[in-house]
Amino acid sequence: MRVDLFDFDLPEGNIALRPAEPRDSARLLVVKPGEAPELSDRIVRDLADFLKPGDAMVFNDTKVIPAQLEGFRLREGAERTAVSCTLHMRVGASRWKAFARPGKRIKAGDRIDFGSGAGEACLLGTLVATVAEKGEAGEIELAFDLSGPDLDQAIATVGHIPLPPYIAAKRHEDERDRQDYQTIYAREEGAVAAPTAGLHFTPELFAKLDAAGIERHFVTLHVGAGTFLPVKADDTADHKMHSEIGHVSTATAAALNAVKARGGRIVSVGTTSLRLLESAAAEDGTVRPWSGATDIFITPGYRFRAVDVLMTNFHLPKSTLFMLVSAFSGLETMRSAYEHAISTGYRFYSYGDSSLLFRNDR
């Protein structure tokens, strides 16, 4: 499909730079597809009003790590050059794939020091890596001198929370982001971007959903920095998705299949949970235990197997995530929903408001 079909005008003022306080006070646009889409303006703490006893909500319990590293290239006979790297996928005990800037000036074999001048000493005083491989579009593979837990501790010490570029361009990361850019149920370390639909949940909202008979289950998808990359191709068929590592346990798969068997719905909290569940689902909709990398790219025409309802924030023009929600509820439905959201002041993207989308089965 043509990428420009997913374009729309988004005023800068609609992009949120801070989350709502309290978290569950964010606005919630409820979208029910049809010939005339039904749009309802509510708030997140009203979520239980639109779900039924026996429905199951699926959350991504990945935990964001401070994966933004600032350092200097060390090359014999050359001046030190500032380098910025965003880790996006771990590929070994001592190795990470990363997006580097300025990518063109980095070569395989270069040494990069991320520890010196970081303001506080990390393990062994420095965090140094060798560029083991150089790929396309600024992607490199870093082989760190440290490994395993020692490397994790060093990254936690010198790294920064990798705020999305549309926020980072307007303000610096601060201590508030360490808490704001993390769900209250984050558990499995490895993400470099938050599963942002989950940022709206509070203990009070969980209690309300429990009282309404809504089940709660968890999967893990370590969100990569590729989620921030724009679609540069003119046609969706020419866009390459970056892989992300995920896991669906045997117990969670069995619980979700039981929900479907008794007529309940699977409600995905976020596009990350949805992409993982759809990767794990068989043709008949059965959710299988699953572990590995997924690069699933969902555009209109995709037949959803597992997920019935999607809670998700508002996405940017021509993004893979706007393509996904257009596949879920229909392109024209989402055009109408986003036009309404923009005109009525909904806040977009990571720290923004949310929507509850019902699947279009027509």
C-alpha positions as CSV (number, residue, x, y, z in Angstrom):
1,M,0.0,0.0,0.0
2,R,1.1,3.6,-0.5
3,V,2.6,5.0,2.6
4,D,1.1,8.4,1.9
5,L,-2.4,6.9,2.6
6,F,-1.4,7.0,6.3
7,D,-0.3,10.6,6.4
8,F,-2.2,13.3,8.3
9,D,-1.5,16.8,9.7
10,L,-0.5,16.7,13.4
11,P,0.2,20.0,15.1
12,E,3.2,20.0,17.3
13,G,1.1,21.1,20.2
14,N,-0.7,17.8,20.2
15,I,2.5,15.9,21.1
16,A,2.8,15.4,24.9
17,L,6.1,16.1,26.6
18,R,4.9,14.9,30.0
19,P,2.4,12.3,31.1
20,A,-1.0,13.0,32.7
21,E,-1.1,13.0,36.5
22,P,-2.4,10.8,37.9
23,R,-1.7,8.3,35.2
24,D,-5.2,7.0,34.8
25,S,-6.6,10.6,34.4
26,A,-5.5,10.6,30.7
27,R,-8.2,10.9,28.1
28,L,-9.5,7.7,26.4
29,L,-11.1,7.8,23.0
30,V,-13.3,4.7,22.5
31,V,-13.6,3.7,18.9
32,K,-16.2,1.3,17.6
33,P,-16.0,0.7,13.8
34,G,-19.0,0.8,11.5
35,E,-20.3,2.6,8.5
36,A,-20.5,5.6,10.8
37,P,-17.8,5.0,13.5
38,E,-18.9,5.5,17.1
39,L,-16.5,7.7,19.0
40,S,-16.8,8.3,22.8
41,D,-14.7,10.7,24.8
42,R,-13.9,9.2,28.2
43,I,-10.9,8.9,30.6
44,V,-8.7,5.9,31.2
45,R,-10.1,5.1,34.6
46,D,-13.5,4.4,32.9
47,L,-11.9,1.5,31.1
48,A,-13.9,-1.2,32.9
49,D,-17.1,0.3,31.6
50,F,-16.3,-1.1,28.1
51,L,-15.1,-4.5,29.1
52,K,-17.0,-7.6,30.3
53,P,-16.5,-10.1,33.1
54,G,-14.3,-12.9,31.7
55,D,-12.4,-10.7,29.3
56,A,-8.6,-10.9,29.6
57,M,-6.2,-7.9,29.4
58,V,-2.7,-8.7,28.2
59,F,0.2,-6.5,29.4
60,N,3.8,-6.3,28.2
61,D,6.0,-6.5,31.3
62,T,9.2,-5.5,29.7
63,K,11.4,-3.0,31.6
64,V,13.1,0.0,30.0
65,I,16.9,0.1,30.5
66,P,18.9,3.4,30.2
67,A,20.0,2.4,26.7
68,Q,21.1,5.8,25.4
69,L,24.9,5.9,25.6
70,E,27.0,9.0,25.0
71,G,30.8,8.6,24.3
72,F,33.8,9.3,22.2
73,R,35.3,7.3,19.3
74,L,38.9,6.4,20.1
75,R,41.0,6.0,16.9
76,E,44.8,6.2,16.8
77,G,46.1,9.3,15.2
78,A,42.7,10.9,15.1
79,E,40.8,13.4,17.3
80,R,38.2,12.1,19.7
81,T,34.8,12.3,18.0
82,A,31.6,12.5,20.0
83,V,29.3,9.4,19.4
84,S,25.7,8.8,20.5
85,C,24.5,5.2,20.5
86,T,21.0,3.8,21.2
87,L,21.1,0.1,22.1
88,H,18.2,-1.8,20.6
89,M,18.8,-5.5,20.8
90,R,21.0,-7.7,22.9
91,V,22.7,-10.4,20.8
92,G,25.1,-11.9,23.4
93,A,26.4,-11.6,26.9
94,S,28.7,-8.8,25.8
95,R,27.1,-7.6,22.5
96,W,24.3,-5.2,21.6
97,K,23.1,-4.0,18.3
98,A,22.7,-0.2,18.3
99,F,21.9,2.8,16.2
100,A,24.8,5.2,16.1
101,R,25.2,8.9,15.3
102,P,27.1,10.1,13.3
103,G,26.9,6.6,11.7
104,K,28.9,7.5,8.6
105,R,32.0,8.3,10.6
106,I,32.2,5.0,12.4
107,K,34.1,2.0,11.1
108,A,34.4,-1.6,12.2
109,G,37.2,-1.9,14.6
110,D,36.7,1.5,16.2
111,R,36.8,1.8,19.9
112,I,34.2,3.8,21.7
113,D,34.5,5.0,25.4
114,F,31.1,5.5,27.0
115,G,32.4,5.8,30.6
116,S,34.9,8.6,30.8
117,G,33.4,11.9,31.8
118,A,30.0,10.4,32.6
119,G,29.8,12.2,35.9
120,E,30.1,9.1,38.1
121,A,32.4,6.1,37.8
122,C,30.9,2.9,36.4
123,L,32.3,-0.5,37.0
124,L,36.1,-0.5,36.4
125,G,35.9,3.2,35.7
126,T,34.9,3.0,32.0
127,L,32.5,1.4,29.6
128,V,34.4,0.7,26.4
129,A,33.2,-1.2,23.3
130,T,34.6,-2.2,19.9
131,V,32.5,-1.8,16.8
132,A,32.4,-5.4,15.7
133,E,30.2,-4.9,12.7
134,K,28.7,-2.0,10.7
135,G,25.4,-2.4,9.0
136,E,23.0,0.0,7.1
137,A,21.3,3.2,8.2
138,G,23.6,3.8,11.1
139,E,23.2,0.3,12.7
140,I,26.3,-1.2,14.3
141,E,27.1,-4.1,16.6
142,L,29.0,-3.3,19.7
143,A,31.3,-5.8,21.5
144,F,31.7,-4.5,25.1
145,D,34.8,-5.2,27.2
146,L,32.4,-6.1,30.0
147,S,29.9,-9.0,29.9
148,G,26.7,-10.2,31.6
149,P,25.7,-8.6,34.9
150,D,28.9,-6.4,34.9
151,L,27.8,-4.9,31.6
152,D,24.3,-4.5,32.8
153,Q,25.5,-2.5,35.9
154,A,27.8,-0.3,33.8
155,I,25.0,0.5,31.3
156,A,22.7,1.3,34.2
157,T,25.3,3.7,35.6
158,V,26.3,5.7,32.6
159,G,23.2,5.3,30.3
160,H,20.3,7.6,29.8
161,I,16.6,6.9,29.3
162,P,16.2,6.9,25.5
163,L,13.3,9.4,25.1
164,P,11.6,9.3,21.7
165,P,13.2,11.9,19.3
166,Y,10.1,14.1,19.2
167,I,10.4,14.6,23.0
168,A,14.2,14.6,23.2
169,A,14.3,17.4,20.5
170,K,12.3,19.7,22.9
171,R,13.8,18.9,26.3
172,H,16.5,16.8,28.1
173,E,15.8,13.6,29.9
174,D,15.6,14.1,33.7
175,E,15.0,12.1,36.9
176,R,11.2,12.2,36.4
177,D,11.6,10.2,33.2
178,R,13.2,7.3,35.1
179,Q,9.8,6.8,36.7
180,D,7.4,8.2,34.2
181,Y,8.8,6.2,31.3
182,Q,8.2,2.9,33.1
183,T,5.0,0.9,33.7
184,I,4.2,0.1,37.3
185,Y,4.4,-3.6,36.4
186,A,7.7,-3.6,34.5
187,R,9.7,-6.6,35.4
188,E,11.8,-8.1,32.6
189,E,14.8,-5.8,31.8
190,G,15.6,-5.4,28.1
191,A,13.5,-2.7,26.4
192,V,14.9,0.5,25.1
193,A,11.4,2.0,24.6
194,A,8.4,1.8,26.9
195,P,5.2,-0.1,26.0
196,T,3.4,3.2,26.4
197,A,-0.2,2.1,26.6
198,G,0.7,0.5,29.9
199,L,1.9,3.8,31.3
200,H,-1.7,4.8,32.1
201,F,-2.2,2.0,34.7
202,T,-2.3,2.6,38.4
203,P,-2.9,0.3,41.4
204,E,-6.3,1.9,41.7
205,L,-7.2,1.1,38.1
206,F,-6.0,-2.5,38.5
207,A,-8.3,-2.9,41.6
208,K,-11.2,-1.5,39.6
209,L,-10.6,-4.0,36.8
210,D,-10.3,-6.9,39.2
211,A,-13.6,-5.9,40.8
212,A,-15.2,-6.0,37.3
213,G,-14.0,-9.6,36.7
214,I,-11.4,-8.7,34.1
215,E,-8.4,-11.1,34.0
216,R,-4.8,-9.9,33.8
217,H,-2.0,-11.7,32.0
218,F,1.5,-10.8,31.0
219,V,3.8,-11.4,28.1
220,T,7.3,-9.9,27.3
221,L,8.4,-8.1,24.2
222,H,11.6,-6.1,24.5
223,V,10.7,-3.0,22.5
224,G,13.6,-1.8,20.3
225,A,14.6,1.6,19.1
226,G,13.4,0.6,15.7
227,T,9.9,1.6,16.9
228,F,11.1,5.2,16.5
229,L,12.3,4.8,12.9
230,P,10.2,6.6,10.2
231,V,8.9,4.7,7.2
232,K,11.1,6.1,4.4
233,A,9.7,3.9,1.6
234,D,6.9,5.0,-0.7
235,D,5.2,1.6,-0.4
236,T,4.7,-0.5,2.7
237,A,6.0,-3.6,0.8
238,D,9.4,-1.9,0.7
239,H,9.7,-1.2,4.5
240,K,11.9,-3.4,6.6
241,M,10.9,-3.9,10.3
242,H,13.6,-4.5,12.9
243,S,13.3,-7.6,15.0
244,E,12.4,-7.6,18.7
245,I,12.7,-10.4,21.2
246,G,9.6,-11.7,22.9
247,H,8.2,-14.5,25.1
248,V,4.7,-16.0,25.7
249,S,4.8,-18.6,28.5
250,T,2.9,-21.9,28.4
251,A,0.8,-20.8,31.3
252,T,-0.2,-17.5,29.7
253,A,-1.0,-19.2,26.4
254,A,-3.2,-21.8,28.1
255,A,-5.0,-19.1,30.1
256,L,-5.8,-17.0,27.0
257,N,-7.0,-20.0,25.1
258,A,-9.4,-20.8,28.0
259,V,-10.7,-17.2,27.9
260,K,-11.5,-17.5,24.2
261,A,-13.1,-21.0,24.6
262,R,-15.6,-19.6,27.1
263,G,-16.5,-16.6,24.9
264,G,-14.2,-13.9,26.5
265,R,-12.2,-11.4,24.6
266,I,-8.5,-10.8,24.5
267,V,-7.8,-7.1,25.1
268,S,-4.2,-6.2,24.2
269,V,-2.7,-3.3,26.1
270,G,-0.5,-1.8,23.5
271,T,0.7,-2.6,20.0
272,T,3.7,-4.5,21.4
273,S,1.5,-7.0,23.2
274,L,-0.6,-7.3,20.1
275,R,2.3,-7.9,17.7
276,L,3.7,-10.6,20.1
277,L,0.3,-12.3,20.5
278,E,-0.3,-12.3,16.7
279,S,3.2,-13.7,16.2
280,A,2.4,-16.5,18.6
281,A,-1.1,-17.3,17.3
282,A,-1.9,-20.2,15.0
283,E,-4.2,-19.8,12.0
284,D,-7.3,-20.8,14.1
285,G,-6.5,-18.2,16.7
286,T,-5.0,-20.5,19.3
287,V,-2.2,-18.8,21.2
288,R,0.9,-21.0,21.4
289,P,3.8,-20.8,23.8
290,W,6.4,-18.7,21.9
291,S,9.9,-17.4,22.3
292,G,12.2,-15.7,19.9
293,A,12.4,-12.7,17.5
294,T,9.5,-11.2,15.6
295,D,9.5,-8.6,12.8
296,I,5.8,-8.8,12.1
297,F,4.6,-5.8,10.1
298,I,0.8,-5.4,10.2
299,T,-1.0,-3.3,7.6
300,P,-4.6,-3.2,6.3
301,G,-5.5,-6.5,4.8
302,Y,-4.0,-8.5,7.7
303,R,-6.4,-11.0,9.3
304,F,-6.2,-10.8,13.1
305,R,-6.1,-14.2,14.8
306,A,-5.9,-13.6,18.6
307,V,-6.7,-10.0,19.7
308,D,-10.2,-8.6,19.9
309,V,-9.8,-5.2,21.5
310,L,-6.7,-2.9,21.5
311,M,-5.8,-0.2,24.0
312,T,-3.1,2.0,22.5
313,N,-1.8,5.6,22.5
314,F,-2.1,7.9,19.5
315,H,0.6,7.4,16.8
316,L,2.5,9.6,14.4
317,P,1.7,10.1,10.7
318,K,3.0,7.5,8.3
319,S,4.2,5.4,11.2
320,T,4.1,1.6,11.2
321,L,1.9,1.9,14.3
322,F,-0.8,4.0,12.6
323,M,-0.7,1.4,9.9
324,L,-1.4,-1.3,12.5
325,V,-4.3,0.5,14.1
326,S,-5.7,1.1,10.6
327,A,-5.5,-2.6,10.0
328,F,-7.3,-3.3,13.2
329,S,-10.2,-0.9,13.1
330,G,-10.2,0.2,9.4
331,L,-8.3,3.0,7.7
332,E,-11.3,5.3,7.3
333,T,-12.4,4.7,10.9
334,M,-9.0,5.7,12.2
335,R,-8.8,8.7,9.9
336,S,-12.1,9.9,11.5
337,A,-10.9,9.0,15.0
338,Y,-7.6,10.9,14.6
339,E,-9.3,13.9,13.0
340,H,-11.6,14.0,16.1
341,A,-8.7,13.5,18.5
342,I,-6.6,16.3,17.0
343,S,-9.5,18.8,16.8
344,T,-10.5,18.1,20.4
345,G,-7.0,18.4,21.9
346,Y,-6.0,14.8,22.6
347,R,-2.3,14.4,23.4
348,F,-0.3,12.1,21.1
349,Y,2.4,9.5,21.5
350,S,4.4,8.1,24.3
351,Y,3.3,10.4,27.1
352,G,0.0,11.2,25.5
353,D,-3.7,10.1,25.9
354,S,-5.0,6.7,24.9
355,S,-7.7,5.0,22.8
356,L,-9.7,1.8,23.1
357,L,-10.2,0.2,19.6
358,F,-12.6,-2.5,18.8
359,R,-11.7,-4.8,15.9
360,N,-13.4,-4.3,12.5
361,D,-14.5,-7.7,11.3
362,R,-16.4,-6.5,8.3
